Amino acid sequence: MFAWLWLSEAAFDLGSALISFAIGVWIFSFTGSVQDYSVSVLLAALASMLVMPVAGTLADRYNRRRVVAGCDLAAIVVTVSVVLFLSIRPPDVGVLYAYSALAAAIASMRRPAIRVVISAIVPKHRYTQVSGLGGISRSTVQIAAPIASAFLLQSFGMQMVVVTHLALILGGALLAYAAMTRAARRLGAEHPLPADGSFLLSARASLSGALDFLRSTPLMGVLIGYGAFVQCLLVLATVMLTPMVLSTHSAEVLGAIMSIGVVGALSGSVMAASQVIRKHLVLWMLLSDTVQSAAILLAGVTQSPVVWSFAAFVCLFSGSASVACSSALWMRKTPLARQGSIFSLLAASNLLVMCLVLLVGGYLADAVLEPALLHDGAWSATIGSWFGTGKGRGIGFLFFVAGLCGLVLSAVALSSAKLRKLETLVAERSD
């Protein structure tokens, strides 16, 4: 059952990677604006964040097989609609914005239910391996996705990318339904929270339960805040890398750099799945985050595709190891009956901070940093004298500052004895 769910998630991840890369490249190439490019990512993040309370309630209090099937059907309908639109009209920025937002919202509704099901059917001591295997599938399907997406976009256009996405959604939906049908008896036994009257009452009760858990275990609340900031650094690196590279290089170079980065993510996930990380998960997480921040800083100070590739590899290797450790911690410490709401709250907190970073980052890059670090810009004789000037240097400076902030945060976290001992201070879940 886990293997089928794993393959289903891999199919959805591959489709998301193809369409996200294609939309980002098309919008940036069409408008030439970092802010317009950031808006597509921002809208997707906002849509995901808005549905999180609904997603958590559905995962905790309703039949998860029906929840996943409903989300899959909605994804199919939306994608077919976009295919039909593109068959009669050329791509439109507004339509691509809407498609990106709807696809992200549906995926966010689906994901908590899948994660709770996996928690129910996999033994606790396998959670780090499960997280690593999830990273392997995501990394494996994304190794070829940027190159394949660029090829499809340039050779056949946006419509073929969307058609490919539709085929992957259909395959993933069939796999998920088959797996959850086989697990139906187990899922019924692991479904202790009934719906409390109306859906709004159920949503309120689920959110209250999640907040009660965090109040009773304040270290887990600290972990949410820390994880949200670290996730923003990783998002900044992966999202803003696109306009930084495209400012001076081709889409093919960007695809190669991103593919090398995904090889790094794959390697980090393999390390987690191979049981190299068996204990001291918090320490592994904090050290991985430190290395990740250093790689982001390095990416900002260079304009060499070779160095960018190295930094991308190291950044995503460390990020994958950190995410695997963090996911295992949450699966082990959170009561199964509350996991849907907790996972949704985690995602919402990450998305909220990410939206702020993308909004501010896109504005700073377009309106402040890029103009200031042009050859004749306001900072060309000061910061530009040691950091460099020209296209892409403003975004590079943003990378440099973000990496520096990440290093400081990691140092503060490593200095906290309580955070380092979280595994022993917070009890394992009893169910």
C-alpha positions in Angstrom: 0.0 0.0 0.0 2.8 2.4 0.9 4.5 1.7 -2.5 1.4 2.6 -4.4 0.9 5.9 -2.4 4.6 6.6 -2.9 4.2 6.2 -6.7 1.0 8.3 -6.7 2.8 11.1 -5.0 5.7 10.7 -7.4 3.3 11.1 -10.4 1.8 14.3 -8.9 5.2 15.7 -8.0 6.5 15.2 -11.6 3.4 16.9 -13.0 3.8 19.8 -10.6 7.5 20.2 -11.4 6.8 20.2 -15.2 4.1 22.8 -15.0 5.7 25.0 -12.4 9.0 25.3 -14.4 7.1 25.9 -17.6 4.9 28.6 -16.2 7.8 30.3 -14.5 10.0 30.4 -17.6 7.1 31.5 -19.8 6.0 34.3 -17.6 9.5 35.6 -17.0 10.4 35.4 -20.7 7.1 37.1 -21.7 7.2 39.9 -19.2 10.9 40.2 -18.2 9.8 41.0 -14.7 11.0 39.3 -11.5 7.9 40.7 -9.7 5.6 39.2 -12.3 7.4 35.9 -12.0 7.1 36.0 -8.2 3.4 36.7 -8.4 2.8 33.3 -10.0 4.5 31.6 -7.1 2.9 34.0 -4.5 -0.6 33.3 -5.8 0.0 29.5 -5.6 1.3 29.9 -2.1 -1.7 32.1 -1.0 -4.2 29.6 -2.5 -2.5 26.7 -0.7 -2.5 28.7 2.6 -6.2 29.6 2.3 -7.3 25.9 2.0 -5.1 24.6 4.8 -7.9 24.8 7.6 -10.2 22.9 5.2 -7.5 20.3 4.4 -6.7 19.6 8.0 -10.3 19.1 9.0 -10.9 16.8 6.0 -7.9 14.7 6.9 -8.8 14.4 10.6 -12.6 14.0 10.5 -13.7 12.7 7.1 -13.2 9.6 4.9 -9.7 10.1 3.6 -10.2 7.9 0.5 -13.1 10.1 -0.6 -11.1 13.3 0.2 -8.2 12.2 -2.0 -10.5 11.0 -4.8 -12.4 14.3 -4.7 -9.2 16.3 -4.9 -8.0 14.1 -7.8 -11.2 14.7 -9.7 -11.0 18.4 -9.2 -7.4 18.4 -10.5 -8.5 16.5 -13.6 -11.4 18.9 -14.3 -9.2 22.0 -13.9 -6.4 20.6 -16.1 -8.8 19.5 -18.8 -10.3 23.0 -18.8 -6.8 24.6 -19.3 -6.0 22.1 -22.1 -9.2 23.1 -23.9 -8.5 26.8 -23.4 -5.0 26.5 -24.9 -6.4 24.6 -27.9 -8.3 27.7 -29.0 -6.2 30.5 -27.6 -2.5 31.2 -27.0 -1.2 31.2 -23.4 -2.3 34.1 -21.2 -0.6 35.3 -18.1 -3.9 35.6 -16.2 -5.0 32.1 -17.1 -1.6 30.7 -16.0 -1.8 32.6 -12.7 -5.2 31.1 -12.1 -4.1 27.6 -13.1 -1.1 27.7 -10.9 -3.2 28.8 -7.9 -5.9 26.2 -8.4 -3.5 23.4 -8.9 -1.6 24.4 -5.8 -4.8 24.6 -3.7 -6.0 21.2 -4.8 -2.6 19.6 -4.1 -2.6 21.2 -0.6 -6.1 19.8 0.1 -4.9 16.3 -0.9 -1.5 16.1 0.8 -2.5 16.0 4.6 -4.8 13.1 4.0 -2.1 11.2 2.2 0.4 11.9 5.0 -2.0 10.8 7.7 -2.6 7.5 5.9 1.1 6.9 5.6 1.5 7.5 9.3 -1.2 5.0 10.0 0.2 2.2 7.9 4.0 2.6 8.5 5.7 1.6 11.7 7.1 4.5 13.7 10.7 3.4 13.5 10.5 3.7 9.7 9.4 7.3 9.6 12.8 8.8 8.8 13.2 6.2 6.0 9.7 7.0 4.7 10.6 10.7 4.7 13.8 9.9 2.8 11.9 7.7 0.3 9.5 10.6 -0.3 12.4 12.9 -0.9 13.9 10.3 -3.3 10.7 10.1 -5.4 10.4 13.9 -5.5 14.1 14.3 -6.4 14.1 11.5 -9.0 11.2 12.9 -10.9 12.6 16.4 -10.8 16.0 15.5 -12.1 14.6 15.4 -15.7 11.6 17.7 -15.1 13.4 21.1 -15.8 15.0 19.8 -19.0 11.9 17.9 -20.1 9.7 20.9 -19.4 12.0 23.3 -21.3 12.1 20.8 -24.2 8.3 20.5 -24.3 7.8 24.2 -24.0 10.2 25.2 -26.7 9.2 22.3 -29.1 5.5 22.0 -28.7 4.3 24.9 -26.5 2.5 25.3 -23.2 -0.4 23.0 -24.2 1.8 19.9 -24.4 3.2 20.6 -21.0 -0.4 20.8 -19.6 -1.4 17.6 -21.4 1.5 15.8 -19.9 0.5 17.1 -16.5 -3.0 15.7 -17.1 -1.7 12.3 -17.9 0.4 12.2 -14.7 -2.6 13.3 -12.6 -4.7 10.5 -14.0 -2.0 7.9 -13.3 -1.5 9.2 -9.7 -5.2 9.3 -9.0 -5.6 5.6 -10.0 -2.7 4.5 -7.9 -3.9 6.4 -4.8 -7.5 5.1 -5.1 -6.2 1.5 -5.5 -3.9 1.9 -2.4 -6.5 3.5 -0.2 -9.2 1.0 -1.2 -6.9 -1.8 -0.1 -6.3 0.1 3.2 -10.0 0.9 3.8 -10.3 -1.3 6.9 -7.2 0.1 8.5 -8.2 3.6 7.7 -11.6 3.1 9.4 -9.9 1.9 12.6 -7.5 4.9 12.5 -10.3 7.5 12.2 -11.3 8.4 15.8 -12.5 12.0 15.4 -16.1 12.3 14.2 -17.4 15.4 12.3 -18.8 17.9 14.9 -22.1 18.9 13.2 -21.4 21.5 10.5 -18.1 21.6 8.7 -17.3 25.0 10.3 -17.7 23.5 13.8 -15.5 20.6 12.8 -12.8 23.0 11.4 -12.9 25.0 14.5 -12.6 21.9 16.7 -9.6 20.6 14.6 -7.8 23.9 14.8 -8.4 24.1 18.5 -7.0 20.6 19.0 -3.9 21.5 17.0 -3.3 24.6 19.0 -3.9 22.8 22.3 -1.2 20.3 21.3 1.3 23.1 20.6 0.5 24.8 23.9 1.1 21.6 25.7 4.5 21.1 23.9 6.0 24.5 23.5 9.2 23.1 22.0 7.2 21.9 19.0 5.9 25.4 18.6 9.4 26.7 18.5 10.2 24.1 15.9 7.3 25.4 13.7 8.8 29.0 13.8 12.3 27.8 13.1 11.2 25.5 10.3 9.1 28.3 8.6 12.2 30.6 8.4 14.4 27.8 7.1 11.8 26.8 4.6 11.7 30.4 3.4 15.5 30.3 2.7 15.1 27.2 0.7 12.1 28.6 -1.2 14.0 31.8 -1.9 17.0 29.8 -3.2 14.9 27.6 -5.5 12.4 30.2 -6.7 14.7 33.3 -7.1 17.4 31.2 -8.7 15.3 31.2 -11.9 15.3 35.0 -12.5 18.9 35.3 -11.3 20.2 32.7 -13.8 17.9 33.9 -16.7 19.3 37.4 -16.2 22.6 36.4 -17.8 22.1 32.8 -19.1 19.7 30.7 -21.1 16.8 28.5 -20.0 19.0 25.4 -20.8 21.6 26.6 -18.4 18.9 27.1 -15.7 17.5 23.6 -16.4 21.0 22.0 -16.0 21.7 23.9 -12.8 18.3 22.9 -11.3 18.8 19.3 -12.4 22.2 19.2 -10.6 20.5 20.7 -7.6 17.9 17.9 -7.6 20.6 15.3 -7.8 21.8 16.9 -4.5 18.3 16.6 -3.1 18.2 13.0 -4.2 21.5 12.2 -2.5 20.3 13.8 0.7 17.1 11.8 0.6 19.1 8.6 -0.1 21.1 9.3 3.0 18.0 9.6 5.1 16.3 6.5 3.6 19.4 4.4 4.2 19.1 4.7 7.9 22.4 6.7 8.3 20.3 9.1 10.3 18.9 6.9 13.1 19.0 9.2 16.1 19.9 12.8 17.1 17.4 14.0 14.5 17.4 17.6 15.8 21.2 17.9 15.6 21.2 16.5 12.1 18.5 19.0 11.1 20.3 22.0 12.6 23.7 21.1 11.1 22.0 20.5 7.7 20.4 23.9 7.9 23.7 25.5 8.6 25.3 24.0 5.5 22.2 25.0 3.4 22.5 28.6 4.5 26.2 28.7 3.6 25.4 27.3 0.1 22.7 30.1 -0.4 25.3 32.7 0.5 27.8 31.2 -1.9 25.2 31.3 -4.8 24.7 35.0 -4.2 28.4 36.0 -4.5 29.0 34.3 -7.9 27.9 34.5 -11.5 29.5 31.2 -12.6 27.1 28.4 -13.7 29.6 25.9 -12.3 29.6 27.5 -8.8 25.8 27.9 -9.0 25.6 24.2 -9.7 27.8 23.3 -6.8 25.8 25.5 -4.5 22.5 24.1 -5.7 23.7 20.6 -5.1 24.9 21.3 -1.5 21.8 23.4 -0.7 19.3 20.8 -1.8 21.3 17.9 -0.3 21.3 19.6 3.1 17.6 20.7 2.7 16.5 17.2 1.9 18.3 15.8 5.0 16.8 18.5 7.1 13.2 18.0 5.8 13.5 14.2 6.4 14.5 14.7 10.0 11.8 17.3 10.6 9.1 15.3 9.0 10.0 12.2 11.1 9.9 14.3 14.3 6.4 15.6 13.6 5.1 12.1 12.7 6.5 10.6 15.9 5.5 13.3 18.3 2.0 14.3 17.0 -1.1 12.2 17.9 -2.4 10.5 14.9 -5.9 11.9 15.4 -4.5 15.5 15.2 -1.9 15.0 12.4 -4.1 16.3 9.6 -4.6 19.6 11.4 -1.0 19.8 12.6 0.4 19.1 9.1 -1.9 21.7 7.7 -0.9 24.2 10.3 2.8 23.5 9.5 2.2 24.0 5.8 0.2 27.2 6.5 2.9 28.7 8.7 5.5 27.9 6.1 3.4 29.4 3.3 2.6 32.6 5.2 6.2 33.4 5.8 7.0 32.3 2.3 4.4 34.6 0.8 5.9 37.5 2.7 9.4 36.7 1.6 8.3 36.3 -2.1 6.3 39.5 -2.0 9.0 41.5 -0.4 11.8 39.7 -2.3 10.2 40.2 -5.7 9.6 43.9 -5.0 13.1 44.4 -3.6 14.7 42.6 -6.6 12.7 44.6 -9.2 12.4 48.0 -7.6 15.4 48.4 -5.3 18.3 45.9 -5.6 18.5 45.3 -9.3 18.4 49.0 -10.3 20.8 49.9 -7.4 23.4 47.3 -8.6 23.4 48.1 -12.3 26.6 49.5 -13.7 25.4 53.0 -13.2 23.1 52.3 -10.2 23.0 54.0 -6.8 25.1 51.3 -5.1 27.5 50.7 -8.0 30.3 52.6 -6.3 29.7 51.2 -2.8 28.3 47.7 -2.4 28.8 47.2 -6.2 32.5 47.9 -5.9 33.0 44.6 -4.0 29.9 42.6 -4.8 29.7 43.3 -8.5 27.3 45.2 -10.8 25.1 44.3 -13.7 22.0 42.2 -14.4 21.3 39.6 -11.7 23.5 41.2 -9.1 20.6 42.6 -7.1 19.1 39.1 -6.7 22.5 37.8 -5.9 22.8 40.3 -3.1 19.4 39.1 -1.8 20.8 35.6 -1.7 23.9 36.8 0.1 21.9 38.5 2.8 19.4 35.6 3.2 22.3 33.1 3.6 23.9 35.3 6.2 20.7 35.5 8.2 20.3 31.7 7.9 23.8 31.2 9.3 23.0 33.4 12.3 19.7 31.6 13.0 21.3 28.2 12.8 24.0 29.3 15.2 21.4 30.6 17.7 19.4 27.3 17.4 22.5 25.2 17.9 23.3 27.1 21.1 19.9 26.2 22.6 20.3 23.1 24.8 16.5 22.5 25.0 16.1 22.5 21.3 18.9 20.1 20.8 17.3 17.7 23.3 13.8 18.0 21.9 13.7 14.3 21.0 13.9 13.3 24.7 12.0 16.3 26.2 8.9 15.7 24.0 7.2 12.4 24.5 6.5 10.0 21.6 2.9 9.8 20.5 1.0 7.0 22.2 -1.3 5.7 19.4 
